[in-house]
């Protein structure tokens, strides 16, 4: 089940590409999406964000036009947790071991299709197991059955 609170940025100068990616994400259950069409706009949005973005889905050429390495920008930014970057050129999301999923950045040869995007979202939106509590060895019988309700319908206070 998709975590509907994920904040996602789509950075691509091509409107049709942004729209296609947004529709793919919507189809997977993600709706908190902000599309940007220039690196300057992306930079302003990231720097002014009060909360970090969970994912930047971006075209590498968007930043290379202004001489910025988008992959490096994502690595050093504390406001971007994960990045799925692509070139304007069929692709496959590489597997990422569970131990390396703290902050995932992947670079693809072209914009992701539905299958690639679904694979990546499964990596970064996997449920996080915080811990397990051991069950007690013997559970008392009184804990298994709730206490009977007391009927206060005819009391001194109901007159």
N, C-alpha and C positions, 0 to 999 in steps of 0.2 A: 504494500500500500504506500502510495506516494506521501511524502512529508510535505503538506501543502504550505508550510511556513518557510520553505527554502526561498531565499532571495537570489534571483538569477539575473545576470547581465548578458545581453547578446550584443556583441560589438562587430558590426560588419557595415561597410559602406554601401553595399547593394541592398536596396529595400526589399526586393523579392526574396533574397537569401534570409534576411532577418525575419520576414513574415513566415517563410517556410519553417525555419527553426522554432519560431514561437508556436506555430501550429503543431509541430511535432511534440514540443514540451507540453502543450495543452492536452494533447492526446494521451500523454503519459500521466496527467494529473497535476501538472505544475502550472501555476497561474501568476505568481508574483515575479513578473518578468519586466525588465526595463531594457528596451532596445536603444542603442546609440549608434550614430553613423560616422563618428570621427574619433581619433585618439584624444583630441583635446576635450571633447565631451565626456569620453570615458574617464579621463584623468580627473576632471572636475567632479564627476559623480562619485568616483572612488574616494577622492580626498575629502569630500564634504559629507560622506556617509556617516551616520551616527552608529549604525550597526554594520558589521562586515557582510559582504556578499558571499553566499555559499558557493556560487559557481560563476565563472566568467566563461562564456562560450564565445570565442572570438576568432576572427580572421587575422592571421599573422601580418598580412600585408597592410592592414589598417594602421599599425604602428610603424612598420618599416618605411612608409612614405615620409615620416617625420624623423627617421633615423633612430627609432627606439626598438629595442629587442623586447617584444611583448612577453615572451616566456620569462625573461629576467624581471621585467616589470611585475609580473604576477608572483614570482618567487619572493621578491623583496617587499611587496605590499602586504601589510597586516590586514587590509580590508578585503582581500580576496583569499578565500580558503582553498578553493579548487579551481583548476583551469582546464578547459578542453579547447585547444587551439587547433586551427586547421589552415591549410593553404588553399588558394583559389583553384586547385586542380581536382575502384571500389576499395574500401578502407575497412579496417578492422581495429577495434579497440583492444589493445594488448591487455593480458590478464595482469592484475596487480595483487600481490600477496596480501593477505589480511593484515600482516604486521606493518605494511608500508602504506596503509590507507589514511594516515593522519592528515596529509595534505597531498592530493593527487594532481599532477599536471601531465597531460598527454598532448602530443602534437600529431595531427593527422594530415595526410596529403591533400585532402579536400574537405568540404563541409560534410558534417556527419549526416548519415541517413537515419531512418527510424531505428533500425537494428543497432547501429553503433551508439546512438544517443541513449537507447534503452539500456544497453550494456554498461555504459558509463554511469548512468544514473543509479543503476543497481549497485555499483561500486561505492559511490559517495553517499547514497541515501539508505545504506544498509542499517538495520536497527543496531544500536549500540548496547551491548550487554554490560551493565555496570557491575553487577555482582550477583551472587546467589546466596540466599540464606538457607542454612540447613534446617530441615524439618525436625521437630522433636521426635525422639524415639518412641515415646508413648504419649498419645493424645488422650486426655481424660474424656470420658463419655459425655460429661456435661458440656464440653466445648463443641461437640458435634451437633447437639440439639439446642435450639434457642430456648430461652426461658419462656414459659407460658405468659400471655398478657393478662394483666389484672383488669377486671372490669370495674370501672369507677362510675358506672351509669347511675346507680342509686346511692348516692352518698349525701352527707350533710350539705355539701357544697353545691349540689344540683337542685336544690329547692327554690 
